Amino acid sequence: GNGDAGTDELFRRERAVLASLHHPNIARFLDAGSAAGQRYLVMEHVEGQTLGNWLAEHQPTLRQRLDLC
């Protein structure tokens, strides 16, 4: 792997979880691997603004933020 056994296992589990998610409101997992010693995950590109920008713009209440999650 690209690191210690614990890090390799964490990456493998994250990859498996992402591959198991199938929902129209979740960006699709496309691929994963490593190149030049760096691990990577390839996800579907989603048009729009980042969550951080949306939160700053709309300033939802805590309840609304929890509902969003």
Predicted model as a PDB file, atoms N, CA, C, CB and O in Angstrom, pLDDT in the B-factor column:
MODEL        1                                                                  
ATOM      1  N   GLY A   1       0.822  -1.198   0.000  1.00 49.00           N  
ATOM      2  CA  GLY A   1       0.000   0.000   0.000  1.00 49.00           C  
ATOM      3  C   GLY A   1       0.850   1.240   0.000  1.00 49.00           C  
ATOM      4  O   GLY A   1       2.062   1.180  -0.204  1.00 49.00           O  
ATOM      5  N   ASN A   2       0.212   2.358   0.229  1.00 52.00           N  
ATOM      6  CA  ASN A   2       0.893   3.646   0.232  1.00 52.00           C  
ATOM      7  C   ASN A   2       1.195   4.141   1.630  1.00 52.00           C  
ATOM      8  CB  ASN A   2       0.068   4.663  -0.492  1.00 52.00           C  
ATOM      9  O   ASN A   2       1.629   5.281   1.793  1.00 52.00           O  
ATOM     10  N   GLY A   3       0.979   3.324   2.636  1.00 61.00           N  
ATOM     11  CA  GLY A   3       1.200   3.783   3.999  1.00 61.00           C  
ATOM     12  C   GLY A   3       1.161   2.597   4.936  1.00 61.00           C  
ATOM     13  O   GLY A   3       1.393   1.459   4.529  1.00 61.00           O  
ATOM     14  N   ASP A   4       0.868   2.870   6.188  1.00 80.00           N  
ATOM     15  CA  ASP A   4       0.807   1.779   7.143  1.00 80.00           C  
ATOM     16  C   ASP A   4      -0.469   0.971   6.941  1.00 80.00           C  
ATOM     17  CB  ASP A   4       0.884   2.314   8.578  1.00 80.00           C  
ATOM     18  O   ASP A   4      -1.384   1.406   6.241  1.00 80.00           O  
ATOM     19  N   ALA A   5      -0.524  -0.192   7.550  1.00 82.00           N  
ATOM     20  CA  ALA A   5      -1.644  -1.106   7.371  1.00 82.00           C  
ATOM     21  C   ALA A   5      -2.967  -0.472   7.813  1.00 82.00           C  
ATOM     22  CB  ALA A   5      -1.397  -2.395   8.150  1.00 82.00           C  
ATOM     23  O   ALA A   5      -3.997  -0.702   7.179  1.00 82.00           O  
ATOM     24  N   GLY A   6      -2.955   0.317   8.881  1.00 88.00           N  
ATOM     25  CA  GLY A   6      -4.177   0.960   9.359  1.00 88.00           C  
ATOM     26  C   GLY A   6      -4.728   1.959   8.363  1.00 88.00           C  
ATOM     27  O   GLY A   6      -5.937   2.022   8.138  1.00 88.00           O  
ATOM     28  N   THR A   7      -3.845   2.738   7.768  1.00 89.00           N  
ATOM     29  CA  THR A   7      -4.263   3.721   6.777  1.00 89.00           C  
ATOM     30  C   THR A   7      -4.776   3.015   5.523  1.00 89.00           C  
ATOM     31  CB  THR A   7      -3.098   4.670   6.427  1.00 89.00           C  
ATOM     32  O   THR A   7      -5.779   3.431   4.943  1.00 89.00           O  
ATOM     33  N   ASP A   8      -4.094   1.956   5.105  1.00 90.00           N  
ATOM     34  CA  ASP A   8      -4.533   1.183   3.942  1.00 90.00           C  
ATOM     35  C   ASP A   8      -5.919   0.595   4.182  1.00 90.00           C  
ATOM     36  CB  ASP A   8      -3.525   0.060   3.624  1.00 90.00           C  
ATOM     37  O   ASP A   8      -6.758   0.607   3.281  1.00 90.00           O  
ATOM     38  N   GLU A   9      -6.168   0.084   5.377  1.00 92.00           N  
ATOM     39  CA  GLU A   9      -7.462  -0.504   5.705  1.00 92.00           C  
ATOM     40  C   GLU A   9      -8.546   0.572   5.722  1.00 92.00           C  
ATOM     41  CB  GLU A   9      -7.399  -1.225   7.064  1.00 92.00           C  
ATOM     42  O   GLU A   9      -9.647   0.337   5.224  1.00 92.00           O  
ATOM     43  N   LEU A  10      -8.262   1.733   6.278  1.00 93.00           N  
ATOM     44  CA  LEU A  10      -9.227   2.830   6.309  1.00 93.00           C  
ATOM     45  C   LEU A  10      -9.604   3.239   4.886  1.00 93.00           C  
ATOM     46  CB  LEU A  10      -8.655   4.038   7.084  1.00 93.00           C  
ATOM     47  O   LEU A  10     -10.784   3.440   4.600  1.00 93.00           O  
ATOM     48  N   PHE A  11      -8.635   3.365   4.001  1.00 94.00           N  
ATOM     49  CA  PHE A  11      -8.890   3.732   2.613  1.00 94.00           C  
ATOM     50  C   PHE A  11      -9.734   2.657   1.929  1.00 94.00           C  
ATOM     51  CB  PHE A  11      -7.563   3.940   1.855  1.00 94.00           C  
ATOM     52  O   PHE A  11     -10.662   2.978   1.186  1.00 94.00           O  
ATOM     53  N   ARG A  12      -9.420   1.394   2.172  1.00 93.00           N  
ATOM     54  CA  ARG A  12     -10.170   0.284   1.572  1.00 93.00           C  
ATOM     55  C   ARG A  12     -11.624   0.315   2.036  1.00 93.00           C  
ATOM     56  CB  ARG A  12      -9.521  -1.074   1.934  1.00 93.00           C  
ATOM     57  O   ARG A  12     -12.536   0.110   1.235  1.00 93.00           O  
ATOM     58  N   ARG A  13     -11.847   0.573   3.339  1.00 94.00           N  
ATOM     59  CA  ARG A  13     -13.213   0.622   3.874  1.00 94.00           C  
ATOM     60  C   ARG A  13     -13.980   1.816   3.308  1.00 94.00           C  
ATOM     61  CB  ARG A  13     -13.187   0.694   5.412  1.00 94.00           C  
ATOM     62  O   ARG A  13     -15.153   1.689   2.958  1.00 94.00           O  
ATOM     63  N   GLU A  14     -13.324   2.973   3.217  1.00 94.00           N  
ATOM     64  CA  GLU A  14     -13.992   4.146   2.658  1.00 94.00           C  
ATOM     65  C   GLU A  14     -14.393   3.887   1.215  1.00 94.00           C  
ATOM     66  CB  GLU A  14     -13.085   5.384   2.745  1.00 94.00           C  
ATOM     67  O   GLU A  14     -15.494   4.244   0.795  1.00 94.00           O  
ATOM     68  N   ARG A  15     -13.507   3.272   0.465  1.00 94.00           N  
ATOM     69  CA  ARG A  15     -13.796   2.926  -0.927  1.00 94.00           C  
ATOM     70  C   ARG A  15     -14.996   2.001  -1.015  1.00 94.00           C  
ATOM     71  CB  ARG A  15     -12.578   2.270  -1.584  1.00 94.00           C  
ATOM     72  O   ARG A  15     -15.866   2.200  -1.863  1.00 94.00           O  
ATOM     73  N   ALA A  16     -15.059   0.990  -0.151  1.00 95.00           N  
ATOM     74  CA  ALA A  16     -16.175   0.044  -0.156  1.00 95.00           C  
ATOM     75  C   ALA A  16     -17.493   0.725   0.210  1.00 95.00           C  
ATOM     76  CB  ALA A  16     -15.896  -1.102   0.812  1.00 95.00           C  
ATOM     77  O   ALA A  16     -18.525   0.450  -0.402  1.00 95.00           O  
ATOM     78  N   VAL A  17     -17.461   1.607   1.200  1.00 95.00           N  
ATOM     79  CA  VAL A  17     -18.684   2.324   1.594  1.00 95.00           C  
ATOM     80  C   VAL A  17     -19.169   3.194   0.446  1.00 95.00           C  
ATOM     81  CB  VAL A  17     -18.438   3.191   2.856  1.00 95.00           C  
ATOM     82  O   VAL A  17     -20.354   3.170   0.112  1.00 95.00           O  
ATOM     83  N   LEU A  18     -18.276   3.960  -0.162  1.00 95.00           N  
ATOM     84  CA  LEU A  18     -18.664   4.825  -1.280  1.00 95.00           C  
ATOM     85  C   LEU A  18     -19.243   4.010  -2.432  1.00 95.00           C  
ATOM     86  CB  LEU A  18     -17.460   5.639  -1.769  1.00 95.00           C  
ATOM     87  O   LEU A  18     -20.219   4.428  -3.054  1.00 95.00           O  
ATOM     88  N   ALA A  19     -18.657   2.858  -2.719  1.00 94.00           N  
ATOM     89  CA  ALA A  19     -19.135   2.015  -3.811  1.00 94.00           C  
ATOM     90  C   ALA A  19     -20.526   1.456  -3.521  1.00 94.00           C  
ATOM     91  CB  ALA A  19     -18.157   0.873  -4.060  1.00 94.00           C  
ATOM     92  O   ALA A  19     -21.258   1.116  -4.450  1.00 94.00           O  
ATOM     93  N   SER A  20     -20.898   1.357  -2.250  1.00 95.00           N  
ATOM     94  CA  SER A  20     -22.202   0.788  -1.888  1.00 95.00           C  
ATOM     95  C   SER A  20     -23.329   1.811  -1.898  1.00 95.00           C  
ATOM     96  CB  SER A  20     -22.121   0.158  -0.525  1.00 95.00           C  
ATOM     97  O   SER A  20     -24.497   1.432  -1.813  1.00 95.00           O  
ATOM     98  N   LEU A  21     -23.006   3.108  -2.002  1.00 94.00           N  
ATOM     99  CA  LEU A  21     -24.026   4.157  -1.955  1.00 94.00           C  
ATOM    100  C   LEU A  21     -24.639   4.379  -3.336  1.00 94.00           C  
ATOM    101  CB  LEU A  21     -23.424   5.471  -1.426  1.00 94.00           C  
ATOM    102  O   LEU A  21     -23.936   4.660  -4.306  1.00 94.00           O  
ATOM    103  N   HIS A  22     -25.948   4.248  -3.402  1.00 94.00           N  
ATOM    104  CA  HIS A  22     -26.662   4.467  -4.673  1.00 94.00           C  
ATOM    105  C   HIS A  22     -27.914   5.271  -4.372  1.00 94.00           C  
ATOM    106  CB  HIS A  22     -27.023   3.105  -5.383  1.00 94.00           C  
ATOM    107  O   HIS A  22     -28.920   4.719  -3.927  1.00 94.00           O  
ATOM    108  N   HIS A  23     -27.853   6.580  -4.614  1.00 93.00           N  
ATOM    109  CA  HIS A  23     -28.972   7.462  -4.346  1.00 93.00           C  
ATOM    110  C   HIS A  23     -28.849   8.671  -5.263  1.00 93.00           C  
ATOM    111  CB  HIS A  23     -29.015   7.888  -2.845  1.00 93.00           C  
ATOM    112  O   HIS A  23     -27.741   9.160  -5.483  1.00 93.00           O  
ATOM    113  N   PRO A  24     -29.959   9.163  -5.803  1.00 90.00           N  
ATOM    114  CA  PRO A  24     -29.866  10.293  -6.735  1.00 90.00           C  
ATOM    115  C   PRO A  24     -29.314  11.576  -6.117  1.00 90.00           C  
ATOM    116  CB  PRO A  24     -31.216  10.575  -7.305  1.00 90.00           C  
ATOM    117  O   PRO A  24     -28.885  12.465  -6.851  1.00 90.00           O  
ATOM    118  N   ASN A  25     -29.313  11.696  -4.804  1.00 87.00           N  
ATOM    119  CA  ASN A  25     -28.801  12.903  -4.156  1.00 87.00           C  
ATOM    120  C   ASN A  25     -27.384  12.735  -3.614  1.00 87.00           C  
ATOM    121  CB  ASN A  25     -29.720  13.306  -3.034  1.00 87.00           C  
ATOM    122  O   ASN A  25     -26.914  13.579  -2.851  1.00 87.00           O  
ATOM    123  N   ILE A  26     -26.704  11.670  -3.994  1.00 91.00           N  
ATOM    124  CA  ILE A  26     -25.328  11.421  -3.563  1.00 91.00           C  
ATOM    125  C   ILE A  26     -24.458  11.281  -4.808  1.00 91.00           C  
ATOM    126  CB  ILE A  26     -25.232  10.138  -2.658  1.00 91.00           C  
ATOM    127  O   ILE A  26     -24.777  10.510  -5.713  1.00 91.00           O  
ATOM    128  N   ALA A  27     -23.355  12.033  -4.847  1.00 93.00           N  
ATOM    129  CA  ALA A  27     -22.425  11.917  -5.974  1.00 93.00           C  
ATOM    130  C   ALA A  27     -21.941  10.475  -6.077  1.00 93.00           C  
ATOM    131  CB  ALA A  27     -21.218  12.892  -5.809  1.00 93.00           C  
ATOM    132  O   ALA A  27     -21.581   9.853  -5.077  1.00 93.00           O  
ATOM    133  N   ARG A  28     -21.938   9.956  -7.298  1.00 95.00           N  
ATOM    134  CA  ARG A  28     -21.539   8.568  -7.513  1.00 95.00           C  
ATOM    135  C   ARG A  28     -20.020   8.393  -7.384  1.00 95.00           C  
ATOM    136  CB  ARG A  28     -22.007   8.094  -8.893  1.00 95.00           C  
ATOM    137  O   ARG A  28     -19.236   9.240  -7.811  1.00 95.00           O  
ATOM    138  N   PHE A  29     -19.646   7.285  -6.790  1.00 96.00           N  
ATOM    139  CA  PHE A  29     -18.247   6.864  -6.716  1.00 96.00           C  
ATOM    140  C   PHE A  29     -17.904   6.238  -8.059  1.00 96.00           C  
ATOM    141  CB  PHE A  29     -17.994   5.854  -5.521  1.00 96.00           C  
ATOM    142  O   PHE A  29     -18.640   5.380  -8.546  1.00 96.00           O  
ATOM    143  N   LEU A  30     -16.795   6.653  -8.665  1.00 96.00           N  
ATOM    144  CA  LEU A  30     -16.420   6.146  -9.980  1.00 96.00           C  
ATOM    145  C   LEU A  30     -15.181   5.256  -9.954  1.00 96.00           C  
ATOM    146  CB  LEU A  30     -16.186   7.295 -10.913  1.00 96.00           C  
ATOM    147  O   LEU A  30     -15.132   4.247 -10.658  1.00 96.00           O  
ATOM    148  N   ASP A  31     -14.182   5.614  -9.153  1.00 96.00           N  
ATOM    149  CA  ASP A  31     -12.935   4.859  -9.187  1.00 96.00           C  
ATOM    150  C   ASP A  31     -12.086   5.248  -7.985  1.00 96.00           C  
ATOM    151  CB  ASP A  31     -12.165   5.110 -10.512  1.00 96.00           C  
ATOM    152  O   ASP A  31     -12.375   6.226  -7.295  1.00 96.00           O  
ATOM    153  N   ALA A  32     -11.047   4.480  -7.746  1.00 95.00           N  
ATOM    154  CA  ALA A  32     -10.073   4.782  -6.701  1.00 95.00           C  
ATOM    155  C   ALA A  32      -8.756   4.125  -7.069  1.00 95.00           C  
ATOM    156  CB  ALA A  32     -10.567   4.296  -5.305  1.00 95.00           C  
ATOM    157  O   ALA A  32      -8.714   3.183  -7.860  1.00 95.00           O  
ATOM    158  N   GLY A  33      -7.703   4.626  -6.496  1.00 93.00           N  
ATOM    159  CA  GLY A  33      -6.398   4.039  -6.749  1.00 93.00           C  
ATOM    160  C   GLY A  33      -5.311   4.857  -6.111  1.00 93.00           C  
ATOM    161  O   GLY A  33      -5.552   5.602  -5.162  1.00 93.00           O  
ATOM    162  N   SER A  34      -4.107   4.717  -6.637  1.00 92.00           N  
ATOM    163  CA  SER A  34      -2.992   5.505  -6.155  1.00 92.00           C  
ATOM    164  C   SER A  34      -2.063   5.801  -7.321  1.00 92.00           C  
ATOM    165  CB  SER A  34      -2.242   4.773  -5.018  1.00 92.00           C  
ATOM    166  O   SER A  34      -1.936   5.013  -8.258  1.00 92.00           O  
ATOM    167  N   ALA A  35      -1.425   6.943  -7.241  1.00 94.00           N  
ATOM    168  CA  ALA A  35      -0.464   7.367  -8.259  1.00 94.00           C  
ATOM    169  C   ALA A  35       0.585   8.217  -7.560  1.00 94.00           C  
ATOM    170  CB  ALA A  35      -1.162   8.162  -9.432  1.00 94.00           C  
ATOM    171  O   ALA A  35       0.255   9.099  -6.767  1.00 94.00           O  
ATOM    172  N   ALA A  36       1.823   7.952  -7.854  1.00 93.00           N  
ATOM    173  CA  ALA A  36       2.938   8.710  -7.281  1.00 93.00           C  
ATOM    174  C   ALA A  36       2.849   8.767  -5.757  1.00 93.00           C  
ATOM    175  CB  ALA A  36       2.965  10.130  -7.854  1.00 93.00           C  
ATOM    176  O   ALA A  36       3.172   9.785  -5.145  1.00 93.00           O  
ATOM    177  N   GLY A  37       2.409   7.665  -5.153  1.00 88.00           N  
ATOM    178  CA  GLY A  37       2.351   7.583  -3.699  1.00 88.00           C  
ATOM    179  C   GLY A  37       1.156   8.266  -3.055  1.00 88.00           C  
ATOM    180  O   GLY A  37       1.075   8.346  -1.829  1.00 88.00           O  
ATOM    181  N   GLN A  38       0.228   8.760  -3.869  1.00 92.00           N  
ATOM    182  CA  GLN A  38      -0.964   9.430  -3.339  1.00 92.00           C  
ATOM    183  C   GLN A  38      -2.213   8.620  -3.665  1.00 92.00           C  
ATOM    184  CB  GLN A  38      -1.089  10.862  -3.912  1.00 92.00           C  
ATOM    185  O   GLN A  38      -2.436   8.238  -4.814  1.00 92.00           O  
ATOM    186  N   ARG A  39      -3.025   8.363  -2.639  1.00 94.00           N  
ATOM    187  CA  ARG A  39      -4.299   7.697  -2.868  1.00 94.00           C  
ATOM    188  C   ARG A  39      -5.287   8.708  -3.429  1.00 94.00           C  
ATOM    189  CB  ARG A  39      -4.840   7.057  -1.560  1.00 94.00           C  
ATOM    190  O   ARG A  39      -5.191   9.903  -3.150  1.00 94.00           O  
ATOM    191  N   TYR A  40      -6.245   8.220  -4.229  1.00 95.00           N  
ATOM    192  CA  TYR A  40      -7.271   9.116  -4.742  1.00 95.00           C  
ATOM    193  C   TYR A  40      -8.601   8.390  -4.875  1.00 95.00           C  
ATOM    194  CB  TYR A  40      -6.848   9.700  -6.092  1.00 95.00           C  
ATOM    195  O   TYR A  40      -8.650   7.174  -5.062  1.00 95.00           O  
ATOM    196  N   LEU A  41      -9.669   9.155  -4.774  1.00 95.00           N  
ATOM    197  CA  LEU A  41     -11.026   8.694  -5.018  1.00 95.00           C  
ATOM    198  C   LEU A  41     -11.572   9.547  -6.154  1.00 95.00           C  
ATOM    199  CB  LEU A  41     -11.928   8.792  -3.722  1.00 95.00           C  
ATOM    200  O   LEU A  41     -11.379  10.763  -6.161  1.00 95.00           O  
ATOM    201  N   VAL A  42     -12.244   8.931  -7.104  1.00 97.00           N  
ATOM    202  CA  VAL A  42     -12.853   9.657  -8.212  1.00 97.00           C  
ATOM    203  C   VAL A  42     -14.358   9.620  -8.005  1.00 97.00           C  
ATOM    204  CB  VAL A  42     -12.448   9.043  -9.604  1.00 97.00           C  
ATOM    205  O   VAL A  42     -14.975   8.556  -7.954  1.00 97.00           O  
ATOM    206  N   MET A  43     -14.936  10.820  -7.886  1.00 96.00           N  
ATOM    207  CA  MET A  43     -16.372  10.942  -7.669  1.00 96.00           C  
ATOM    208  C   MET A  43     -16.999  11.694  -8.838  1.00 96.00           C  
ATOM    209  CB  MET A  43     -16.671  11.662  -6.328  1.00 96.00           C  
ATOM    210  O   MET A  43     -16.325  12.445  -9.543  1.00 96.00           O  
ATOM    211  N   GLU A  44     -18.286  11.481  -9.031  1.00 95.00           N  
ATOM    212  CA  GLU A  44     -19.045  12.208 -10.042  1.00 95.00           C  
ATOM    213  C   GLU A  44     -18.951  13.711  -9.769  1.00 95.00           C  
ATOM    214  CB  GLU A  44     -20.527  11.744 -10.060  1.00 95.00           C  
ATOM    215  O   GLU A  44     -19.022  14.135  -8.615  1.00 95.00           O  
ATOM    216  N   HIS A  45     -18.793  14.511 -10.814  1.00 95.00           N  
ATOM    217  CA  HIS A  45     -18.776  15.963 -10.662  1.00 95.00           C  
ATOM    218  C   HIS A  45     -20.215  16.443 -10.496  1.00 95.00           C  
ATOM    219  CB  HIS A  45     -18.085  16.657 -11.887  1.00 95.00           C  
ATOM    220  O   HIS A  45     -21.101  16.050 -11.255  1.00 95.00           O  
ATOM    221  N   VAL A  46     -20.435  17.284  -9.512  1.00 91.00           N  
ATOM    222  CA  VAL A  46     -21.760  17.844  -9.261  1.00 91.00           C  
ATOM    223  C   VAL A  46     -21.691  19.349  -9.473  1.00 91.00           C  
ATOM    224  CB  VAL A  46     -22.260  17.502  -7.819  1.00 91.00           C  
ATOM    225  O   VAL A  46     -20.915  20.040  -8.815  1.00 91.00           O  
ATOM    226  N   GLU A  47     -22.506  19.853 -10.395  1.00 93.00           N  
ATOM    227  CA  GLU A  47     -22.555  21.292 -10.663  1.00 93.00           C  
ATOM    228  C   GLU A  47     -23.166  22.017  -9.473  1.00 93.00           C  
ATOM    229  CB  GLU A  47     -23.363  21.589 -11.952  1.00 93.00           C  
ATOM    230  O   GLU A  47     -24.029  21.472  -8.785  1.00 93.00           O  
ATOM    231  N   GLY A  48     -22.727  23.221  -9.236  1.00 93.00           N  
ATOM    232  CA  GLY A  48     -23.304  24.029  -8.178  1.00 93.00           C  
ATOM    233  C   GLY A  48     -22.234  24.553  -7.253  1.00 93.00           C  
ATOM    234  O   GLY A  48     -21.038  24.404  -7.506  1.00 93.00           O  
ATOM    235  N   GLN A  49     -22.681  25.170  -6.178  1.00 93.00           N  
ATOM    236  CA  GLN A  49     -21.745  25.740  -5.231  1.00 93.00           C  
ATOM    237  C   GLN A  49     -21.400  24.731  -4.139  1.00 93.00           C  
ATOM    238  CB  GLN A  49     -22.320  27.014  -4.618  1.00 93.00           C  
ATOM    239  O   GLN A  49     -22.102  23.737  -3.948  1.00 93.00           O  
ATOM    240  N   THR A  50     -20.324  24.998  -3.437  1.00 91.00           N  
ATOM    241  CA  THR A  50     -19.922  24.103  -2.359  1.00 91.00           C  
ATOM    242  C   THR A  50     -20.900  24.215  -1.200  1.00 91.00           C  
ATOM    243  CB  THR A  50     -18.490  24.419  -1.890  1.00 91.00           C  
ATOM    244  O   THR A  50     -21.608  25.214  -1.075  1.00 91.00           O  
ATOM    245  N   LEU A  51     -20.939  23.207  -0.366  1.00 90.00           N  
ATOM    246  CA  LEU A  51     -21.798  23.235   0.807  1.00 90.00           C  
ATOM    247  C   LEU A  51     -21.440  24.417   1.695  1.00 90.00           C  
ATOM    248  CB  LEU A  51     -21.687  21.921   1.591  1.00 90.00           C  
ATOM    249  O   LEU A  51     -22.327  25.101   2.205  1.00 90.00           O  
ATOM    250  N   GLY A  52     -20.149  24.662   1.883  1.00 93.00           N  
ATOM    251  CA  GLY A  52     -19.712  25.787   2.705  1.00 93.00           C  
ATOM    252  C   GLY A  52     -20.229  27.120   2.187  1.00 93.00           C  
ATOM    253  O   GLY A  52     -20.680  27.959   2.966  1.00 93.00           O  
ATOM    254  N   ASN A  53     -20.164  27.318   0.870  1.00 96.00           N  
ATOM    255  CA  ASN A  53     -20.680  28.553   0.282  1.00 96.00           C  
ATOM    256  C   ASN A  53     -22.187  28.654   0.427  1.00 96.00           C  
ATOM    257  CB  ASN A  53     -20.298  28.639  -1.184  1.00 96.00           C  
ATOM    258  O   ASN A  53     -22.713  29.730   0.712  1.00 96.00           O  
ATOM    259  N   TRP A  54     -22.888  27.541   0.233  1.00 94.00           N  
ATOM    260  CA  TRP A  54     -24.345  27.542   0.370  1.00 94.00           C  
ATOM    261  C   TRP A  54     -24.745  27.892   1.800  1.00 94.00           C  
ATOM    262  CB  TRP A  54     -24.929  26.171  -0.028  1.00 94.00           C  
ATOM    263  O   TRP A  54     -25.669  28.676   2.017  1.00 94.00           O  
ATOM    264  N   LEU A  55     -24.044  27.307   2.777  1.00 95.00           N  
ATOM    265  CA  LEU A  55     -24.343  27.601   4.181  1.00 95.00           C  
ATOM    266  C   LEU A  55     -24.100  29.076   4.499  1.00 95.00           C  
ATOM    267  CB  LEU A  55     -23.492  26.715   5.106  1.00 95.00           C  
ATOM    268  O   LEU A  55     -24.894  29.701   5.201  1.00 95.00           O  
ATOM    269  N   ALA A  56     -23.014  29.625   3.987  1.00 96.00           N  
ATOM    270  CA  ALA A  56     -22.709  31.032   4.235  1.00 96.00           C  
ATOM    271  C   ALA A  56     -23.764  31.940   3.609  1.00 96.00           C  
ATOM    272  CB  ALA A  56     -21.321  31.382   3.688  1.00 96.00           C  
ATOM    273  O   ALA A  56     -24.150  32.951   4.195  1.00 96.00           O  
ATOM    274  N   GLU A  57     -24.222  31.576   2.426  1.00 96.00           N  
ATOM    275  CA  GLU A  57     -25.207  32.395   1.718  1.00 96.00           C  
ATOM    276  C   GLU A  57     -26.594  32.318   2.366  1.00 96.00           C  
ATOM    277  CB  GLU A  57     -25.294  31.959   0.259  1.00 96.00           C  
ATOM    278  O   GLU A  57     -27.266  33.338   2.518  1.00 96.00           O  
ATOM    279  N   HIS A  58     -27.016  31.124   2.742  1.00 96.00           N  
ATOM    280  CA  HIS A  58     -28.383  30.921   3.247  1.00 96.00           C  
ATOM    281  C   HIS A  58     -28.495  30.991   4.767  1.00 96.00           C  
ATOM    282  CB  HIS A  58     -28.898  29.590   2.781  1.00 96.00           C  
ATOM    283  O   HIS A  58     -29.583  31.219   5.295  1.00 96.00           O  
ATOM    284  N   GLN A  59     -27.404  30.801   5.464  1.00 97.00           N  
ATOM    285  CA  GLN A  59     -27.351  30.851   6.922  1.00 97.00           C  
ATOM    286  C   GLN A  59     -28.526  30.123   7.586  1.00 97.00           C  
ATOM    287  CB  GLN A  59     -27.323  32.292   7.379  1.00 97.00           C  
ATOM    288  O   GLN A  59     -29.295  30.728   8.334  1.00 97.00           O  
ATOM    289  N   PRO A  60     -28.658  28.826   7.309  1.00 96.00           N  
ATOM    290  CA  PRO A  60     -29.765  28.074   7.905  1.00 96.00           C  
ATOM    291  C   PRO A  60     -29.588  27.943   9.422  1.00 96.00           C  
ATOM    292  CB  PRO A  60     -29.871  26.677   7.260  1.00 96.00           C  
ATOM    293  O   PRO A  60     -28.480  28.034   9.952  1.00 96.00           O  
ATOM    294  N   THR A  61     -30.708  27.727  10.090  1.00 97.00           N  
ATOM    295  CA  THR A  61     -30.676  27.503  11.535  1.00 97.00           C  
ATOM    296  C   THR A  61     -30.023  26.151  11.807  1.00 97.00           C  
ATOM    297  CB  THR A  61     -32.112  27.561  12.148  1.00 97.00           C  
ATOM    298  O   THR A  61     -29.825  25.351  10.892  1.00 97.00           O  
ATOM    299  N   LEU A  62     -29.695  25.907  13.063  1.00 97.00           N  
ATOM    300  CA  LEU A  62     -29.122  24.614  13.439  1.00 97.00           C  
ATOM    301  C   LEU A  62     -30.074  23.490  13.057  1.00 97.00           C  
ATOM    302  CB  LEU A  62     -28.816  24.570  14.953  1.00 97.00           C  
ATOM    303  O   LEU A  62     -29.639  22.464  12.534  1.00 97.00           O  
ATOM    304  N   ARG A  63     -31.356  23.667  13.309  1.00 97.00           N  
ATOM    305  CA  ARG A  63     -32.348  22.631  12.966  1.00 97.00           C  
ATOM    306  C   ARG A  63     -32.325  22.355  11.467  1.00 97.00           C  
ATOM    307  CB  ARG A  63     -33.775  23.063  13.408  1.00 97.00           C  
ATOM    308  O   ARG A  63     -32.364  21.196  11.055  1.00 97.00           O  
ATOM    309  N   GLN A  64     -32.261  23.401  10.645  1.00 96.00           N  
ATOM    310  CA  GLN A  64     -32.221  23.238   9.196  1.00 96.00           C  
ATOM    311  C   GLN A  64     -30.930  22.536   8.760  1.00 96.00           C  
ATOM    312  CB  GLN A  64     -32.346  24.604   8.502  1.00 96.00           C  
ATOM    313  O   GLN A  64     -30.940  21.728   7.831  1.00 96.00           O  
ATOM    314  N   ARG A  65     -29.832  22.849   9.430  1.00 94.00           N  
ATOM    315  CA  ARG A  65     -28.561  22.183   9.122  1.00 94.00           C  
ATOM    316  C   ARG A  65     -28.637  20.696   9.455  1.00 94.00           C  
ATOM    317  CB  ARG A  65     -27.402  22.842   9.899  1.00 94.00           C  
ATOM    318  O   ARG A  65     -28.154  19.861   8.691  1.00 94.00           O  
ATOM    319  N   LEU A  66     -29.235  20.370  10.578  1.00 95.00           N  
ATOM    320  CA  LEU A  66     -29.380  18.969  10.961  1.00 95.00           C  
ATOM    321  C   LEU A  66     -30.290  18.227   9.980  1.00 95.00           C  
ATOM    322  CB  LEU A  66     -29.936  18.860  12.390  1.00 95.00           C  
ATOM    323  O   LEU A  66     -30.003  17.092   9.599  1.00 95.00           O  
ATOM    324  N   ASP A  67     -31.380  18.866   9.577  1.00 93.00           N  
ATOM    325  CA  ASP A  67     -32.276  18.264   8.596  1.00 93.00           C  
ATOM    326  C   ASP A  67     -31.566  18.013   7.273  1.00 93.00           C  
ATOM    327  CB  ASP A  67     -33.491  19.154   8.374  1.00 93.00           C  
ATOM    328  O   ASP A  67     -31.821  17.008   6.609  1.00 93.00           O  
ATOM    329  N   LEU A  68     -30.677  18.924   6.888  1.00 87.00           N  
ATOM    330  CA  LEU A  68     -29.918  18.779   5.652  1.00 87.00           C  
ATOM    331  C   LEU A  68     -29.043  17.533   5.685  1.00 87.00           C  
ATOM    332  CB  LEU A  68     -29.061  20.015   5.409  1.00 87.00           C  
ATOM    333  O   LEU A  68     -28.907  16.827   4.685  1.00 87.00           O  
ATOM    334  N   CYS A  69     -28.459  17.277   6.834  1.00 85.00           N  
ATOM    335  CA  CYS A  69     -27.598  16.103   6.981  1.00 85.00           C  
ATOM    336  C   CYS A  69     -28.409  14.832   7.037  1.00 85.00           C  
ATOM    337  CB  CYS A  69     -26.739  16.221   8.226  1.00 85.00           C  
ATOM    338  O   CYS A  69     -27.845  13.744   7.159  1.00 85.00           O  
TER     339      CYS A  69                                                      
ENDMDL                                                                          
END                                                                             
